[in-house]
Amino acid sequence: MPVRGRGRSELHDRRAETVSEQQRARLLEIRTFISYPVFTAEGRFFGTLCGASKEQIEIQQEILELMRECARLIGQRLRRDAPASTPAP
């Protein structure tokens, strides 16, 4: 599964996941997953921009670049005083 991390794309080895993550992916029938980190303008980690598919697909380089740019733009738009995370409802 392609995964985005620390400024580079890499393949995510599903064997390295915990059993619960594998079970969740299996229940949701996720075959392809991609995630890009979102950082605030100050460089603080805020969250991730993710995509998932039930089909196993090869993600084209232009899609990787588009997602990276979207994650960057989202980070720029975050208010300086936005919390790093919000509690679940």
DSSP file (Angstrom, degrees, kcal/mol; ACC not computed):
  #  RESIDUE AA STRUCTURE BP1 BP2  ACC     N-H-->O    O-->H-N    N-H-->O    O-->H-N    TCO  KAPPA ALPHA  PHI   PSI    X-CA   Y-CA   Z-CA
    1    1 A M              0   0    0      0, 0.0    11,-3.9     0, 0.0     2,-0.2   0.000 360.0 360.0 360.0 126.1    0.0    0.0    0.0
    2    2 A P  E     -A   11   0A   0      0, 0.0     2,-0.4     0, 0.0     9,-0.2  -0.479 360.0-180.0 -68.6 137.2    1.5    3.4   -0.9
    3    3 A V  E     -A   10   0A   0      7,-2.8     7,-2.4    31,-0.2     2,-0.4  -0.992  22.5-134.6-138.7 144.9    1.9    5.7    2.1
    4    4 A R  E     +A    9   0A   0     31,-1.2     2,-0.3    -2,-0.4     5,-0.2  -0.834  34.6 158.5 -99.2 134.7    3.2    9.2    2.4
    5    5 A G  E >   -A    8   0A   0      3,-2.3     3,-1.8    -2,-0.4    -2,-0.1  -0.929  55.1 -12.1-160.1 135.9    5.6   10.0    5.2
    6    6 A R  T 3  S-     0   0    0     -2,-0.3     3,-0.1     1,-0.3    30,-0.0   0.830 124.1 -47.9  48.0  46.2    8.3   12.5    6.1
    7    7 A G  T 3  S+     0   0    0      1,-0.1     2,-0.3    30,-0.0    -1,-0.3   0.583 123.0  78.7  79.6   9.8    8.6   14.1    2.6
    8    8 A R  E <  S-A    5   0A   0     -3,-1.8    -3,-2.3     2,-0.0     2,-0.3  -0.996  74.2-119.7-147.7 153.1    8.8   10.9    0.6
    9    9 A S  E     +A    4   0A   0     -2,-0.3     2,-0.3    -5,-0.2    -5,-0.2  -0.677  37.0 169.3 -88.3 146.4    6.6    8.2   -0.7
   10   10 A E  E     -A    3   0A   0     -7,-2.4    -7,-2.8    -2,-0.3     2,-0.4  -0.982  38.0-100.9-150.4 159.5    7.1    4.7    0.5
   11   11 A L  E     -A    2   0A   0     -2,-0.3     2,-0.6    -9,-0.2    -7,-0.0  -0.695  33.9-133.9 -83.9 135.1    5.4    1.4    0.3
   12   12 A H        -     0   0    0    -11,-3.9     2,-0.9    -2,-0.4    21,-0.1  -0.800  12.8-141.6 -91.9 119.6    3.6    0.4    3.4
   13   13 A D    >   -     0   0    0     -2,-0.6     3,-2.0     1,-0.2     4,-0.3  -0.722   6.1-159.0 -85.2 108.5    4.3   -3.2    4.4
   14   14 A R  G >  S+     0   0    0     -2,-0.9     3,-1.3     1,-0.3    -1,-0.2   0.744  88.1  69.3 -61.0 -23.3    1.0   -4.6    5.8
   15   15 A R  G 3  S+     0   0    0      1,-0.3    -1,-0.3    -3,-0.1     7,-0.0   0.770  93.5  57.8 -65.8 -23.7    3.0   -7.3    7.6
   16   16 A A  G <  S+     0   0    0     -3,-2.0    -1,-0.3     2,-0.0    -2,-0.2   0.570  88.0  99.7 -83.2  -9.1    4.3   -4.6    9.9
   17   17 A E  S <  S-     0   0    0     -3,-1.3     2,-0.1    -4,-0.3    -3,-0.0  -0.331  81.3-105.1 -73.8 157.8    0.8   -3.5   11.0
   18   18 A T     >  -     0   0    0      1,-0.1     4,-2.0    -2,-0.0     3,-0.2  -0.394  33.2-107.2 -74.9 162.7   -0.7   -4.6   14.2
   19   19 A V  H  > S+     0   0    0      1,-0.2     4,-2.7     2,-0.2     5,-0.2   0.901 119.2  54.8 -58.6 -42.6   -3.4   -7.3   14.1
   20   20 A S  H  > S+     0   0    0      1,-0.2     4,-2.3     2,-0.2    -1,-0.2   0.878 107.5  49.5 -63.3 -37.2   -6.1   -4.8   15.0
   21   21 A E  H  > S+     0   0    0      2,-0.2     4,-2.5    -3,-0.2    -1,-0.2   0.902 111.8  48.9 -66.6 -40.3   -5.1   -2.5   12.0
   22   22 A Q  H  X S+     0   0    0     -4,-2.0     4,-2.4     2,-0.2    -2,-0.2   0.914 111.4  49.4 -63.9 -42.4   -5.2   -5.5    9.7
   23   23 A Q  H  X S+     0   0    0     -4,-2.7     4,-2.8     2,-0.2    -2,-0.2   0.912 110.8  50.0 -64.3 -42.0   -8.6   -6.6   11.0
   24   24 A R  H  X S+     0   0    0     -4,-2.3     4,-2.3     2,-0.2    -2,-0.2   0.939 111.9  47.4 -61.0 -47.3   -9.9   -3.0   10.5
   25   25 A A  H  X>S+     0   0    0     -4,-2.5     5,-2.6     1,-0.2     4,-0.5   0.891 113.1  49.5 -62.0 -39.2   -8.6   -2.8    6.9
   26   26 A R  H ><5S+     0   0    0     -4,-2.4     3,-0.7     3,-0.2    -2,-0.2   0.921 110.1  50.0 -66.4 -43.7  -10.0   -6.3    6.2
   27   27 A L  H 3<5S+     0   0    0     -4,-2.8    -2,-0.2     1,-0.3    -1,-0.2   0.884 116.2  42.0 -61.5 -39.1  -13.5   -5.3    7.6
   28   28 A L  H 3<5S-     0   0    0     -4,-2.3    -1,-0.3    -5,-0.2    -2,-0.2   0.491 109.1-127.7 -85.1  -3.9  -13.5   -2.2    5.5
   29   29 A E  T <<5 +     0   0    0     -3,-0.7     2,-0.5    -4,-0.5    -3,-0.2   0.842  44.1 172.9  59.0  37.2  -12.1   -4.1    2.5
   30   30 A I      < +     0   0    0     -5,-2.6    24,-0.3    -6,-0.2    -1,-0.2  -0.654  15.6 163.0 -79.4 124.8   -9.3   -1.5    2.1
   31   31 A R        +     0   0    0     22,-3.1     2,-0.4    -2,-0.5    23,-0.2   0.646  67.0  34.6-111.5 -27.1   -6.8   -2.6   -0.5
   32   32 A T  E     +B   53   0B   0     21,-1.8    21,-2.3    23,-0.1     2,-0.4  -0.998  65.0 175.2-133.4 135.3   -5.1    0.7   -1.2
   33   33 A F  E     -B   52   0B   0     -2,-0.4     2,-0.3    19,-0.2    19,-0.2  -1.000   5.5-179.3-141.7 139.0   -4.3    3.5    1.3
   34   34 A I  E     -B   51   0B   0     17,-2.6    17,-2.5    -2,-0.4     2,-0.4  -0.995   3.7-178.9-137.3 143.9   -2.4    6.8    1.1
   35   35 A S  E     -B   50   0B   0     -2,-0.3   -31,-1.2    15,-0.2    15,-0.2  -0.991   7.8-168.4-146.6 133.5   -1.8    9.4    3.7
   36   36 A Y  E     -B   49   0B   0     13,-2.5    13,-2.7    -2,-0.4     2,-0.1  -0.967  27.9-118.2-119.5 138.1    0.0   12.7    3.7
   37   37 A P  E     -B   48   0B   0      0, 0.0     2,-0.5     0, 0.0    11,-0.3  -0.470  20.1-146.1 -72.5 146.5    0.9   14.7    6.9
   38   38 A V  E     -B   47   0B   0      9,-3.1     8,-3.2    -2,-0.1     9,-1.4  -0.973  18.1-174.0-113.6 121.6   -0.6   18.1    7.3
   39   39 A F  E     -B   45   0B   0     -2,-0.5     6,-0.2     6,-0.2    39,-0.1  -0.904  23.7-118.5-114.7 143.5    1.6   20.7    9.1
   40   40 A T    >   -     0   0    0      4,-3.0     3,-2.1    -2,-0.4    36,-0.2  -0.195  39.4 -96.6 -68.2 170.2    0.6   24.1   10.2
   41   41 A A  T 3  S+     0   0    0     34,-0.8    -1,-0.1    37,-0.3    35,-0.1   0.767 128.6  57.7 -59.8 -24.3    2.4   27.2    8.8
   42   42 A E  T 3  S-     0   0    0      2,-0.1    -1,-0.3    38,-0.0    34,-0.0   0.465 122.8-107.1 -85.5  -1.8    4.5   27.0   11.9
   43   43 A G  S <  S+     0   0    0     -3,-2.1     2,-0.4     1,-0.3    -2,-0.1   0.547  71.5 142.8  90.3   7.8    5.6   23.5   11.2
   44   44 A R        -     0   0    0      1,-0.1    -4,-3.0     2,-0.0    -1,-0.3  -0.666  57.6-111.6 -84.5 134.5    3.4   21.8   13.9
   45   45 A F  E     +B   39   0B   0     -2,-0.4    -6,-0.2    -6,-0.2     3,-0.1  -0.457  40.8 169.9 -64.1 131.2    1.9   18.5   13.0
   46   46 A F  E     -     0   0B   0     -8,-3.2     2,-0.3     1,-0.4    -7,-0.2   0.742  50.7 -73.1-112.0 -40.4   -1.9   18.8   12.7
   47   47 A G  E     -B   38   0B   0     -9,-1.4    -9,-3.1    38,-0.1    -1,-0.4  -0.947  52.9 -71.3 171.4-155.9   -3.2   15.6   11.2
   48   48 A T  E     -B   37   0B   0     -2,-0.3     2,-0.6   -11,-0.3   -13,-0.0  -0.950  16.6-139.3-133.8 153.4   -3.3   13.7    7.9
   49   49 A L  E     -B   36   0B   0    -13,-2.7   -13,-2.5    -2,-0.3     2,-0.3  -0.970  40.5-176.6-105.8 118.2   -5.0   13.9    4.5
   50   50 A C  E     -B   35   0B   0     -2,-0.6     2,-0.3   -15,-0.2   -15,-0.2  -0.802  22.5-171.1-123.4 157.2   -5.9   10.3    3.6
   51   51 A G  E     -B   34   0B   0    -17,-2.5   -17,-2.6    -2,-0.3     2,-0.3  -0.990   8.6-176.3-142.9 145.6   -7.5    8.3    0.8
   52   52 A A  E     -B   33   0B   0     -2,-0.3     2,-0.3   -19,-0.2   -19,-0.2  -0.977   4.3-167.3-141.2 152.6   -8.5    4.7    0.7
   53   53 A S  E     -B   32   0B   0    -21,-2.3   -22,-3.1    -2,-0.3   -21,-1.8  -0.996  26.8-142.6-140.8 145.9   -9.9    2.3   -1.9
   54   54 A K  S    S+     0   0    0     -2,-0.3     2,-0.3   -24,-0.3    -1,-0.1   0.605  90.3  72.6 -78.1 -12.4  -11.5   -1.1   -1.8
   55   55 A E  S    S-     0   0    0    -23,-0.1     2,-0.8   -24,-0.0   -24,-0.2  -0.767  89.5-119.2-101.2 148.5   -9.6   -1.8   -5.1
   56   56 A Q        +     0   0    0     -2,-0.3     2,-0.3   -25,-0.1   -24,-0.1  -0.793  49.0 167.2 -85.4 115.1   -5.9   -2.4   -5.3
   57   57 A I        -     0   0    0     -2,-0.8     2,-0.6    -4,-0.1    -4,-0.1  -0.914  40.6-120.0-130.2 154.3   -4.7    0.4   -7.6
   58   58 A E        -     0   0    0     -2,-0.3     2,-0.6   -57,-0.1   -26,-0.0  -0.851  31.8-136.9 -91.8 122.9   -1.4    1.9   -8.5
   59   59 A I        -     0   0    0     -2,-0.6     2,-0.0     1,-0.0     5,-0.0  -0.710  19.0-129.6 -86.8 122.9   -1.4    5.5   -7.5
   60   60 A Q    >>  -     0   0    0     -2,-0.6     4,-1.8     1,-0.1     3,-0.9  -0.335  17.1-116.0 -72.1 151.9    0.1    7.7  -10.3
   61   61 A Q  H 3> S+     0   0    0      1,-0.3     4,-2.5     2,-0.2     5,-0.2   0.846 114.5  58.0 -56.1 -38.3    2.8   10.2   -9.4
   62   62 A E  H 3> S+     0   0    0      1,-0.2     4,-2.0     2,-0.2    -1,-0.3   0.841 105.6  50.2 -65.6 -31.3    0.6   13.2  -10.4
   63   63 A I  H <> S+     0   0    0     -3,-0.9     4,-2.6     2,-0.2    -1,-0.2   0.900 109.2  51.4 -70.5 -41.2   -2.0   12.1   -7.8
   64   64 A L  H  X S+     0   0    0     -4,-1.8     4,-2.3     1,-0.2    -2,-0.2   0.921 111.8  47.3 -58.9 -44.1    0.8   11.8   -5.2
   65   65 A E  H  X S+     0   0    0     -4,-2.5     4,-2.3     2,-0.2    -1,-0.2   0.885 111.1  51.2 -66.2 -38.8    1.9   15.4   -6.0
   66   66 A L  H  X S+     0   0    0     -4,-2.0     4,-2.5     2,-0.2    -2,-0.2   0.922 111.3  47.1 -64.3 -44.8   -1.7   16.7   -6.0
   67   67 A M  H  X S+     0   0    0     -4,-2.6     4,-2.5     2,-0.2    -2,-0.2   0.902 111.2  51.7 -64.7 -40.1   -2.3   15.2   -2.5
   68   68 A R  H  X S+     0   0    0     -4,-2.3     4,-2.1    -5,-0.2    -1,-0.2   0.923 111.8  47.0 -61.2 -43.7    0.9   16.6   -1.2
   69   69 A E  H  X S+     0   0    0     -4,-2.3     4,-2.6     2,-0.2    -2,-0.2   0.896 111.3  51.0 -66.6 -40.0    0.0   20.0   -2.5
   70   70 A C  H  X S+     0   0    0     -4,-2.5     4,-2.6     2,-0.2    -2,-0.2   0.916 110.1  49.8 -62.5 -43.0   -3.5   19.8   -1.0
   71   71 A A  H  X S+     0   0    0     -4,-2.5     4,-2.1     1,-0.2   -32,-0.2   0.896 111.6  49.4 -61.8 -40.1   -2.0   18.8    2.4
   72   72 A R  H  X S+     0   0    0     -4,-2.1     4,-1.9     2,-0.2    -2,-0.2   0.924 111.9  47.5 -64.9 -44.9    0.3   21.8    2.2
   73   73 A L  H  X S+     0   0    0     -4,-2.6     4,-1.5     2,-0.2    -2,-0.2   0.889 110.1  52.1 -65.8 -39.4   -2.5   24.2    1.3
   74   74 A I  H  X S+     0   0    0     -4,-2.6     4,-0.8     1,-0.2     3,-0.3   0.933 109.3  51.0 -59.7 -45.6   -4.7   22.9    4.1
   75   75 A G  H >< S+     0   0    0     -4,-2.1   -34,-0.8     1,-0.2     3,-0.6   0.872 107.4  52.7 -60.5 -38.6   -1.8   23.4    6.5
   76   76 A Q  H 3< S+     0   0    0     -4,-1.9    -1,-0.2     1,-0.2    -2,-0.2   0.825 107.2  53.3 -66.4 -30.8   -1.3   27.0    5.4
   77   77 A R  H 3< S+     0   0    0     -4,-1.5    -1,-0.2    -3,-0.3    -2,-0.2   0.618  83.6 107.3 -82.1 -13.1   -5.0   27.8    5.9
   78   78 A L  S << S-     0   0    0     -4,-0.8   -37,-0.3    -3,-0.6     2,-0.0  -0.417  78.1-110.7 -68.4 138.6   -5.0   26.6    9.6
   79   79 A R    >   -     0   0    0      1,-0.1     3,-1.7    -2,-0.1    -1,-0.1  -0.346  21.5-120.4 -65.6 149.6   -5.2   29.3   12.1
   80   80 A R  T 3  S+     0   0    0      1,-0.3    -1,-0.1    -3,-0.1    -2,-0.1   0.813 113.7  48.5 -60.0 -31.1   -2.1   29.8   14.2
   81   81 A D  T 3  S+     0   0    0      2,-0.0    -1,-0.3     3,-0.0    -2,-0.1   0.263  80.4 129.5 -97.2  12.8   -4.1   29.1   17.4
   82   82 A A    <   -     0   0    0     -3,-1.7   -42,-0.1     1,-0.1    -4,-0.0  -0.441  65.1-110.3 -66.3 137.8   -5.7   25.9   16.1
   83   83 A P        -     0   0    0      0, 0.0     3,-0.1     0, 0.0    -1,-0.1  -0.333  17.9-122.9 -66.5 152.1   -5.3   23.0   18.5
   84   84 A A  S    S+     0   0    0      1,-0.2     2,-0.3    -3,-0.1    -2,-0.1   0.812  92.9   0.1 -65.8 -30.3   -3.1   20.2   17.5
   85   85 A S        -     0   0    0    -38,-0.0    -1,-0.2     2,-0.0   -38,-0.1  -0.986  66.7-139.7-154.3 155.8   -5.9   17.8   17.9
   86   86 A T        -     0   0    0     -2,-0.3     2,-0.0    -3,-0.1     0, 0.0  -0.939  30.5-108.1-118.4 143.1   -9.6   17.9   18.9
   87   87 A P        -     0   0    0      0, 0.0    -2,-0.0     0, 0.0     0, 0.0  -0.342  39.1-103.8 -67.5 149.2  -11.3   15.3   21.1
   88   88 A A              0   0    0      1,-0.1     0, 0.0    -2,-0.0     0, 0.0  -0.450 360.0 360.0 -70.3 144.7  -13.8   12.9   19.4
   89   89 A P              0   0    0      0, 0.0    -1,-0.1     0, 0.0     0, 0.0   0.506 360.0 360.0 -67.0 360.0  -17.5   13.8   20.0
